[in-house]
């Protein structure tokens, strides 16, 4: 049966709550997963930045289809994303967890190959960064 939920028909609070819960759990799951993958993927951006962009776009797309939550479910989903994004920026403990300290890859004339492997870097990556900074090579 085709659902007629639209901008003028407010869905049940159960559907709104489900939308908020799903949004929050997906945000947390994606945040933890991307944090585990490492910085190389994010080009030094915080993972919460990527998540907000992707999930807000997807949440808005869901509002175009006649789902149980419909338009209002989308509104509450986007509000939930903005609140979670705000909290990840403003709560010092969460910022500490999400924004790691710099990782030394080269010190005392030696490369730290274990750290490079962990963060999916190789010597060519270091040379590329060195060239961007005006050097011919990292050493």
N, C-alpha and C positions, 0 to 999 in steps of 0.2 A: 504494500500500500504506500502510496506517495505521501510523504509528510509535508504538511503545509506550514511548518514553522517559518516565520519571516520576521522582518523588523518590527512588525506591529503585534506579533504573538510572542509573548514571553514564555520560554520553556519552563519546565518544572525546576525547582531548586536542586533536585537530585541530578538532573542533567547538567546544570551549571556547576555543581560540586564535582561531578565526574570530569567535566572539562578542565577544571582547575587542578584536580588531582593528577589527571593524565599529563597535563602540561608540566606540572612541577616534577613528576617522576621522570619524564623524558628529559627535562632540563638537567636534572641531577645525573641521570645515567649517561647522557652524552658528555656532560662536563667531566665526570670521572673517567670515562673512556678516552676522551681526547687528552686529558691530563696524563694518562698512563702512556699514551703514544709518544709524547715528548714535544719539545719546542720546535724541532726541525719542521714539523708539519705546519706550525702556525706562523713561521717567519717572525718570531719574537712578539707576536700579538698574544694577548690573553685569550685563553680558550673560551671564556664567557662572551667575548666579542663575536667570535664565529657562531657560537650557539644562538645568540640573540638574533643575528641576521637570518640564519637559516630557519629557526623555529618561528620567528615572527612572520616570515614570508609564508611558511607552510600553514601556520594558524590562520592567516588571512585567506589563503586559498580554500581552507576548509569551510570558511564562512560563505563561500559562493554556492556550495552544494546544500541541498535540503537535508541536513542531518538532524538528529534529535536535539542537539544544542543550537543548531542554526546560527543565525547572525549573533545572537546574544552570547552563545557559547564561545564564539570567536572573540567577541569583545572581552569577555572575562579571561579567556586564554591569553590574549595579548597583554592585558593588565597584569596577569600573573607573571608573564615573562619579564615585563618591565620591573616589577617588584623584586623578582629573583635576581635580575641583573643589577639593580640598585643595591641589594643586600650584599652581593658578591663584591661590590666595589667599596661599600661603606663599613662592613664589619672587618676589623683588622685581622682577626683570626682567619677568616676566609681568604682575605687578600694574601696573607702570608702563605697559606696552602697553595693558592693558585699562581702566585708570582714568585717563582723560585729565584734563588741567588744565581749570579753568573757562574758558569762551570769552567774552571781552568782546563784548557786543552794543551797548553804549551807553557812550560816553566823550566827555568834553569837549563835551557838548551835542549830540552827533551819533550817530545810529544807524549801525551797521555792517551795511548791507543785504546785503552779500556773505556775511557770517557767518550772518545770519538765514536767507537762502535756502538755504545749505548745510545748515543744521540744521532746515530745514522749520518755521521760526517766522515769525510775522507780528506786526504791531503789536497786534492783538487779544490775542495770547498774552502779550505784555509787559504790556499793561494788566491782564489777568487775574491775573498774578503780582503786580503792584503792588497790586491790590485785596486780594489775600490777605495782603499785608504791611501793609495799612492805609493805602495811598495811593489817590488817585483815578485816577492815571495814572502811567505810567513816567517822565514828564518833569516 
